[in-house]
């Protein structure tokens, strides 16, 4: 898993390359600082400040429409790709503000992988090409054998290798939903990002597939930073080290998962986790 | 009620069946190797064919595609990507108007801007007229097909660090390719038989010509010219020409059907 340091891709505007540094476990890797995101003039999240620490899983919970997905999409600057959407404030990746002027969002996204609610394999590509899709834009071009190596490692990491190794050249859409989702995780991991964002990654999966994805998330925290948005409080309790609770666009409370679910400090958090609304 | 609509459904296909039957009866007899390889000849000489018109039609279609495909697909991508912008809204409306424009008017446009300034009819002017008819069709099909590509798929590409342009070309356009190819083939099938826009652009030609700056023969023009002539021999050639033209359109339509199947076989959508 050692790709060369990320350089600007030839087809992107020149921007200062973001250096790869390695914080230790528990050190902040991604920090939101006074982050406010808008759709038009309506704020979807307001003044969110939170540290996401390395080698931890941070779960983001809250009722529908509370802004948890918007928050996640601000972390890799995907939010602003929607017409009329914009964000104010800072997000620091290893201390560098990814919203600073001169930072190319395309470069940012190469360092921060993302997985969506529904599996998004590219339907025109084979399984192998799907996993390798991100490699084409991260600087140095790899030869075929090196690419095959990276593909195998990414698929092994997502426990998919044994299931698909004999049909790497077939269409990715022939896989089951759960396999597609793990393929998408493998695709995000292939470029070795520092952070992985997961937006309700198990919402469209059957329980068994969901469990596999959860186990995977738990495994991945050994060597990266993960943020998972989820509707499912049991899931948050199972996979995360830290949980952040959003309500009406506001970050109400963030605490170690056990603390948040047993002794929340805010009444609204307590009301939500005991099922009084949402 | 069921009987009435079933009857309507059958009547829908009657013109096609009638045309095919009549064309086969009148045209098949006149089809021969000569038809495809020989040039038109004066009445009575025999062994005449429409080789120049067949080649002329192929050239016109090829040049029209060369002009129309990049512009049409590019415009379609723009409309899909900037759907709410003022330019996109106007272009979409005008493309729809152009789509419904009588083809003879499109021919007048090419005559005004190419034939008159250059001083003579030309294959290029004909191809431009045909391209002007293709472009709005391809633009709208491309837009619709691109809009069918799920937004999360684009976002997945952007999240991998793809630029907007790369996302559009390698993910969105490739996913929409089957549908766009179908649209292009339907457009080609439609312009292949167009006569009116060629009347005062490509004009027609009794001789062999593959030059773009010269008038060129085309199957629809030749069919028209022979059909209104007083000679039985030319009438037969016109029938054969019509049969060939409809066969070409039919083959293109079938190809369009096959193109809608994904590269990985049917059912590979979602």
Boltz contact constraints between the chains, C-beta under 6 A:
constraints:
  - contact:
      token1: [A, 11]
      token2: [B, 163]
      max_distance: 6.0
  - contact:
      token1: [A, 11]
      token2: [B, 166]
      max_distance: 6.0
  - contact:
      token1: [A, 12]
      token2: [B, 163]
      max_distance: 6.0
  - contact:
      token1: [A, 78]
      token2: [B, 159]
      max_distance: 6.0
  - contact:
      token1: [A, 81]
      token2: [B, 158]
      max_distance: 6.0
  - contact:
      token1: [A, 106]
      token2: [B, 161]
      max_distance: 6.0
  - contact:
      token1: [A, 106]
      token2: [B, 163]
      max_distance: 6.0
  - contact:
      token1: [A, 109]
      token2: [B, 159]
      max_distance: 6.0
  - contact:
      token1: [A, 109]
      token2: [B, 161]
      max_distance: 6.0
  - contact:
      token1: [A, 110]
      token2: [B, 161]
      max_distance: 6.0
  - contact:
      token1: [A, 114]
      token2: [B, 159]
      max_distance: 6.0
  - contact:
      token1: [A, 116]
      token2: [B, 152]
      max_distance: 6.0
  - contact:
      token1: [A, 118]
      token2: [B, 152]
      max_distance: 6.0
  - contact:
      token1: [A, 120]
      token2: [B, 152]
      max_distance: 6.0
  - contact:
      token1: [A, 120]
      token2: [B, 153]
      max_distance: 6.0
  - contact:
      token1: [A, 120]
      token2: [B, 156]
      max_distance: 6.0
  - contact:
      token1: [A, 122]
      token2: [B, 171]
      max_distance: 6.0
  - contact:
      token1: [A, 123]
      token2: [B, 175]
      max_distance: 6.0
  - contact:
      token1: [A, 124]
      token2: [B, 174]
      max_distance: 6.0
  - contact:
      token1: [A, 124]
      token2: [B, 175]
      max_distance: 6.0
  - contact:
      token1: [A, 134]
      token2: [B, 160]
      max_distance: 6.0
  - contact:
      token1: [A, 137]
      token2: [B, 161]
      max_distance: 6.0
  - contact:
      token1: [A, 137]
      token2: [B, 162]
      max_distance: 6.0
  - contact:
      token1: [A, 171]
      token2: [B, 264]
      max_distance: 6.0
  - contact:
      token1: [A, 171]
      token2: [B, 268]
      max_distance: 6.0
  - contact:
      token1: [A, 173]
      token2: [B, 268]
      max_distance: 6.0
